[in-house]
């Protein structure tokens, strides 16, 4: 069975990764592929540099959900995730202060089935962009 690792960036609640992972477990067999949801903060430590974790995710064909659009806007980071083979979902926040805790939870639950369809059909690297009021849309690499 194919296995995917989805990482929740440290700019999102680590509890979200644990919750999604628990909610997904009983679905893995039904879906015909396995998804493990992890927190970058818990796996790589608080403050881990993008340049450290991106290549490691690439080695396992990992996927990340992040609010950090600088990864796309900074040339060397964009090239790093593309060359490393990482799939990224960029989540644009509704304000400078970002999402509130429950807004994250609601958005991820609402989009989870769409995220699963995307990761099943796409090959890494890929990038999608979504916002609080828009579903994820494919971005050109």
Buried (B, 14 or more C-beta within 10 A) or exposed (E): EEEBBBBBBBBBBBEBBBBBBEEBEEBBEEBEBBBBBBBBBBBBEEEBEBEEBBBBBBEBBBBBBBBBBEBBEEEEBBEBBBEBBBBBBBBBBEEEEBBEEEEBBEBBEEBBEBBBEBBEEBEBBBBBBBBBEEEBEEEEE
